[in-house]
């Protein structure tokens, strides 16, 4: 009986985490931290930074909500050594949560430095709130495809650490106050 209860609880935990957190073959983050950015001494962006792998060969992925005037824009970026060669040029970069896939609504990847790429997009209404909530609670998968067609997936396993969630929520509240 106890084995059946334990198996049911385990299955419930797997369902709650969603298929994204348990995706086979995805590279898992070695650290996740809140990201708070300022511009001209004013709060400009709130987000999450995840590091995948050990330096100096680590990839860093940022998911950031940036406010410019009265508009809010999501920016997803990846930076890492080795992303500078032609083989590593990204042709696709997207975030998939339980109900969102940014590949359909965000820009195509743009090189922002020799070793970094980003995509940008807006999510209207409550979509932005559910997007970050799903990342924080259920996790997400960030997928990239390079110019040669090689694909890689990076997993943000949910739930993210409490300190990350709390810092993001406090920052986002101040961002629009």
Buried (B, 14 or more C-beta within 10 A) or exposed (E): EEEEEEEEEEEEEEEEBBBBBEBEEBBEBEEBBBBBEEEEEEBBBBBBBBBBBEEEEBBBBBBBBBBEEEEBBBBBBBBBEEBBEEEBBBEBBBBBBBEBEBBEBBEEBEEEEEBBBBBBBEBEEEEBEBBBBBBBBBBBBBBBBBEEEEEBBBBBBBBBEEEBBEBBBEBBEEBEE
